[in-house]
Structure formats: C-alpha cells, structure tokens
Amino acid sequence: MSGIADVAQRAGVSKATASRALSGSGYVSEKTRARVLAAARELGYVPSTSAVSLATGRTNNIGVIMPYTNRWFFAEVLEGIQAALLERGLDLTLYIAEPGTEGRRRIFEDFLARKRFDGLIAVGLEPEDHEIEKLTAIGRPIVGVVSAGPHAGVVALDEAGAARRATEHLIALDHRAIAFVGGGAGTHYVSVDLARLAGYRQAMAEAGLEQSIRHVPSPDSLPGGYEAAVDILADSRSRPTAIIASCDEVAAGAIIASRRLGIHVPAALSVVGIDDHEYAEMFSLTTMRQVPRDQGARAVEMITAQIADPDREPEKVTLQARMVMRSSTSAVDPARAASAADAARGR
Amino acid sequence: MSGIADVAQRAGVSKATASRALSGSGYVSEKTRARVLAAARELGYVPSTSAVSLATGRTNNIGVIMPYTNRWFFAEVLEGIQAALLERGLDLTLYIAEPGTEGRRRIFEDFLARKRFDGLIAVGLEPEDHEIEKLTAIGRPIVGVVSAGPHAGVVALDEAGAARRATEHLIALDHRAIAFVGGGAGTHYVSVDLARLAGYRQAMAEAGLEQSIRHVPSPDSLPGGYEAAVDILADSRSRPTAIIASCDEVAAGAIIASRRLGIHVPAALSVVGIDDHEYAEMFSLTTMRQVPRDQGARAVEMITAQIADPDREPEKVTLQARMVMRSSTSAVDPARAASAADAARGR
C-alpha cells in the first residue's frame, strides 16, 4: 500500500507539503494541492483518518444515539440519517441506549466522553437529568429528533396536533364514543404518547365530549393493540364506535382483533392511526402521515450546519402530519352511536 | 478540560511516560501505570482517540455493514452486535448498504477504504464480485452473519434444515397439498429464501410429493404474505391444506388473509413459519425459532478473536433452528386433503 512518502515523491513535494494538501490544514497553493491529490488518486492512497483527525480536529463522523433500532420509527429515522451522511462523506457511529440498561449507562459514562464525533443526533432519547449533564459536558453540537437535548436543535412532529386532527375527523363523522388505545403501558417513547393523548383529550373537550374520554393503555405494538382491542370490543354494551390508536401498529392490531370478533371495520367500528407505517395500506387504514426518513435527513442538515458554524442559533423545526384517507373510518350509525355512548358513560 | 500534561504532572511522570501508560503501548511499570490511570481518573481526563489510534494502530471500532436496518432480522442482529461491543468498550460504525443504491456504491468505493475500524461484520450482505474485491483490499478481518464474505468467519442458520423440518412436521400431520409462500419476488435476502425453498423441496421430494411442490412468490413481509395468500386461498378447489412461509411475517399475513376469507386456522389451513418473530405468539404461530441477537453477539466474539490473532483460522458456525409448537398447525381432514391435493395437481 502507498504511504504519504510515495505520494510526496510522485507529486515532487515534501512530505509536510503533501500532508498539508491532503488534510486541508495549513497553506498550500491550489496548483500544488491539485498535484498532490492527483498523485494520491493515482497511487490509491487513502490517508490515515487518525492522522487527519489529529491535524484537523475533525472526525468527519456523526454520533447517533437512540433507545432502539428494532422499531419502525427508529429504523426509518436511522436510514434517513445514514443516507444523508453518505451523501456528505460522513461516517455514522451508532449508540443504542435502551432505557434502564447497563449498556445505556456505559454509553453515557464512557462512550460519549470519547467524543469520536463532530456532532451528535439524539433520536427519541428522553434523557434523564444526570444524562443531560453528560451530554452538555461533551461540548459538541447536538440535534434532537422527537425530543430536545441540551442546547440542541430539534426536528419534531406536532404530535398533539396529529392526534387532535384525527380525533376531529372522527367527531365530524358523528362519533362520540371514541377511545384512545395505546401508550401508557410503561413502554418506550413516553413523551410522544402523552402528546398524542393530550391532542385527543383536547379535541374531545372542545367538542363537549369530556365525559366520553377513554384511554386504554397498551404497548405501542401490533400485539399490544390486538390485546387491548379484544378487551374493549368484547362487551357490545361498552364498545366504542371509533378508536384512535397511538400509532399504526396499534391500529393494525385493533383491526385484526375486530376481524376475529366479527366486528366490521368501518361499518361497526372506525379506526384511525398515526404514522403511515408500511402496514397502513394493507389494513386500508386512515392515518396521520409522518415521514421519519425525512426527519433523519433534516437532522443531518441541522447538525452539519451547527458544526460548520458553532455560533449559529439552534433551530426547532415542527412538522405537521398529513391525513391519508383510506377506508377504515366512516360515519356512525346514529342509533348505535347513542347507545354505545350511553353505555360508555355507565347509564 | 485536562490534557495529558496535567495528568503527567499530577502523576509525577513525563508526558511520554503518561502517554505510554494511557495508550497501553510501550513499557511502563505496573506501579507507574496505576499512578497515571489514577491521576487521569481524578482529572476526568479522556484521551484523544485519534492520538491513541495513531499510537496503537487500533481504532477500537468495529464496522457493521448490512443492506437494511428496518427489518426485524437486521435490527435484532444489530442490537445483539451493539450490546456485545458495549461490553467490550468498542465503538460501532454503521454502513447501511441497500443493494443497487448510490449509497452502497459510495460505501464500497470510499467509506470502507478509510479503514476506520479494526474489523468488519457483514450481515446478509451478499456482495457482488467487484464488492468482494473491495472487501479483500481492506485487509481487515471480516466476519459474516448469514452469508460469507472473503476470508471470513461466518455465523449462519441452517436455513434449508429449518424449512425441511417445518415441512416434515406438516407431512407428519398428513398434509400433502403444502405450498411454500414467500421469496423470489425480487426482494432482499435472496440466498436465504433459496435455501429455505430448497429445504421445502427436499422434504417434499423425500416424501414422494414432488408433484405437489408449489412455490408462491411474494415479498418477505406481512403485506406480501397477505396478498399472496388471498390469491391462493380464494379458489377452494386449488387451495392447499397447509402453508410453509418463507418467514413469520409472511405467515402472519397468510393468517390474516385466512381470517378475512373465513378459513379457520388450523382446522382448514395449517400455517408454519420460520424465525419466531415478535408477532409469532400473537398469531399462535408454530415456527422454527432463530435468535438473531445471539448471532450478532457470536459475530462480535469471532471478530474480536480474529483481531487479537490475525493468523487464527476463520470459523464457520452453523446454528440449528428449534421448533416452537403453538396452535397454527393440526392434522389434516383426510377427505379434504385428498381433494385439495388432487385439485393442486390439476386433476
């Protein structure tokens, strides 16, 4: 393999000049730089990244920290980040920091302190106070996706707004007994569930339906939605006429449960989700669409801008979900809705 | 922030000695090393990883390359790798190299050549010939999960064996009209599908059922399995009595399709999967269990052993799936099986 001495010799310059030309630090004329780069290319020379890092103080690497990768939202954001980093020639160091694990503790204690990145993207991290201290101590730009870290730019969905508009859609179809299924089961992602739940409550309250507010906790997963829906759909007297799910996987689970119980969607039960998950189309699910890949790409734009100009004011970008109408919602049968709503109020 | 000069001063040694003690390269007495490490701890000193890398020639970083992260198998392997690396204090640089993309081309052309890792774990990569050349040129140990790279150790499931045993289970329950659903739809992961399909064909042939072999291609996803199953279950004359799915997501899709069509599982249709995906329990799915997290952990063991001893002979570890019996399979109704099998043969 060729070393920097070979490159210098071929370009007819000193090793020090070749090094300056390749690392981009220190003065070299444009003509000399072009000659050195051409020689490096011809020889297939790849600079030691450790040496380049020492010379430039840059790692050309972005850290990404998230609690999970084996869930739709996180995996999609990760792919969006990776694609955007590849375009810019930047590496990605991944830290999977599941809450409450020894691995998460070590990431905060040891790994982040090594600062092997020029900036950090934190996805749905929800750091605790002592973790926020550690993040602050790193002294590198941080951008959050979903939730903000310290001194950080943020890309986030208007979660409450998405749930509010989904609920308003059901109310406009004359539904009154509308249950919110999902979240609050001690799983990940708590702030998002709380925001979505708050949006549902707000829409219900604004329509004078405080008495009909009903939250059925479940894990934010297809099996979680299935189990919760079997419970609330089994009793025909207290059965809601519509469900808003904390996410599309919960909505899909609820639709599978309805089919198993012989309850027709949407004639006897309307279901609306949030996300536009890859399963949404298969279940003909009306949902509030977000595009996590684009959020990942946006976070990369923000972190590279902050690295280039550390004095730049951190931005907060709030995205609005877009309603995708499929066929899991329809107007309620007035007689049926009234009796179900009465039952829900215990009359 | 404290630098190495502060550490050296506090420990009462020269900067060169402090550096040797901290990097682990070059001779330092145990007593001196302990004093330097204590001083570093007290001052909260974290060595520049670039400097350590230059001094030791090690990056303490493992590269992981995989075509996707937004699929169950890949995400689970990734979490297994990450957990095992965290235990060892090693970083993880991720390369998502989806086949046929510009991103993949750049990873092979530019990113891997930087050698920012001591070893590379390639998960389900299925490199083409020119990509294998690039991998070889890196000159770092490579371990494959699923498929082997050049000069690489491998951790792999006996895919054909898993499908063969699942098929034998159905044959033992007197099924004859057994369709293999999934794979062959131009999606990812081709070698695994081919191996699983081969295992199915082998079991059918050994039971004298060559005439009943039927492969229904579909994407390896829940919606893919759903669409394919709707097609083959709609015509009651040619309907199989049993389905073996290329993976559990396809099996779950087939079960959802059966419910929609009013075909009872397992009384009228047996379904068996491969994977033991997180959805398997919800669908009461009998399946062949693999544990991708453990495969990721095993790959880390192998790569660290190869980094420690480059002359070590690369290993090939083949894992056997374990059958998990739930309630999606049952003995066939003999009369129905005969007519369905006849129909399948076009009689």
Interface residues (C-beta under 8 A of the other chain):
Chain A: M1 V46 S48 T49 S50 A51 S53 L54 T59 N61 V64 Y68 T69 N70 R71 W72 A75 E76 L78 E79 Q82 A83 L86 E87 G89 D91 L92 T93 L94 Y95 I96 G103 R106 I107 D110 F111 A113 R114 K115 R116 S221 L222 P223 Y226 G253 I256 R259 R260 E278 Y279 E281 M282
Chain B: V46 S48 T49 S50 A51 S53 L54 T59 N61 V64 Y68 T69 N70 R71 W72 A75 E76 L78 E79 Q82 A83 L86 E87 G89 D91 L92 T93 L94 Y95 I96 G103 R106 I107 D110 F111 A113 R114 K115 R116 G139 S221 L222 P223 Y226 G253 I256 R259 R260 E278 Y279 E281 M282
